[in-house]
Amino acid sequence: MIKPSMGLERHGDIFTCETPADIVILVDGSYSIGLKNFETVKSFLGSFVGSFMVGSNQTHIGLVQYSRDPWIEWHLNAYSTKEAVINAVKNLFLKGGSTNTGRALMHILKNSFKAESGSRPDVPKFVILITDGKSSDDALSPAQRLRDAGIELFAIGVKDADEKELRAITSPPEETHMYSVADFDVMISIVEELNRSVCERVSELSREISVNIHTCETPAIADIVILVDRSWSIGRLNFKTVRSFLGMFVRAFAVGSEQTRIGLVLYSKDSWTEWHLNSHSTKGAVIDAIKRLAYKGGNTLTGRALMHILENSFKSESGSRPDVPKIVILITDGKSQDDVLAPAQRLRDAGIELFAIGGKNADENVLRAIASPPEETHVYSVADFTFMLDIIIEGLTRSVCKRISELSKEISDAQSDAPSDLLTSEDTPRRFCVTRPVNL
């Protein structure tokens, strides 16, 4: 496995991204760009490429140009030095045509991230789209398919680009993944910010890839609601780590409307459902929603949050199913300011399994009282949230997966033990009888 390095480093006035990635640049080459503006795009691309360590064991950069049809200018494994890529950029010619961004995105999905094209299984994968117009075809479905495949999308829109469309194409959050400028002449002003955002995301994803995650392969499915503390004690930096942790957790499960469903509740002083169990039907959509989670702060009322879940999350209208295991995973780093024991007991009495993860300021005794037994598999504690990815993720996914399998078997056994030979009388307004035949 290629190990992540230090990430973004400054060398003089130039930032260099030292962590390996597979990056495919998608360039709009339609008529609306024009020859002069296309030269500006090429200068922009040269500056972008200049910030990466390009090499066979470092970052690979491919490029696709598109208008009505897409065509691969070069694959990820075509050039093994930064200079060679920059020279290839200088030799690009504008093709012209209409703007079919959706077709181009599908072309990348089917062709660019293959082993024979130079893509590697153990490095982050990115698409950087540059366009100046609204797509003439559907771009949203192909973009979602790319994101579902674990490919991170950034977009730069110039002049007449549709910002709403760009938001729907890019990976969240849009503050770091979508860029818009009024004119090609000012494109260069965003290159350093783009480079920094891409490189920071490369480093984050590299760390996630390097962490050992247990993949849940049981055929059993579950309804899982994640309860996340976003009070002041967490802090913005730790909340960012929590988002990475949640993304890794979700990747371990087969997520889908007929598979495991995942909902999420955030809380501080108040509790609110970010999304219900039936809100997202693909793993990629859940991960995208996690990336959009915003930090706000507030007090820590965990008891109220647990009651919110009991009253709202495991309802049929929220997507909960009657015949699958139900699990709550609490992530907090503070001591609750209200009673948590009674709400936790009510959840457990309702047949809901509780796991608890605490960081720094969390009270371990309270975590033990909240979680279902045994505490060795249901309670996790770290002194610092930065250790969550390294210390907790594999053990948690393994324990949750095992418990899903066990609970599913218990449900199945209980259903098979139920009497199947009951006889019912005619239903009348005043009388209804159920009897079971007696073998003499």
Buried (B, 14 or more C-beta within 10 A) or exposed (E): EBEBBEBBBEEEEEBBBBBBBBBBBBBBBBBBBBEEBBBBBBBBBBBBBBBBBBEEEBBBBBBBBBBBEBEBBBBBBBBBEBEBBBEBBEEBEBBBBBBBBBBBBBBBBEBBBEEEBBBBEEBBBBBBBBBBBBBBBBBBEBBBBBBBEBBBBBBBBBBEBBEEBBBBBBBBBBEBBBBBBEEBEEBBEBBBEBBBBBBBBBBBBBBBBBBEBBEBEBEBBBBBBBBBBBBEBBBEEBBBBBBBBBBBBBBBBBBBEEBBBBBBBBBBBEBEBBBBBBBBBBBBBBBBBBBEBEBEBBBBBBBBBBBBBBEBBBEEEBBBBEEBBBBBBBBBBBBBBBBBEEBBBBBBEEEBBBBBBBBBEBBEEBBBBBBBEEBEBBBBBBEEBEEBBEBBBBEBBBBBBBBBBBBBEEBEEEEEEEEEEEEEEEEEEEEEEEEEEEEE
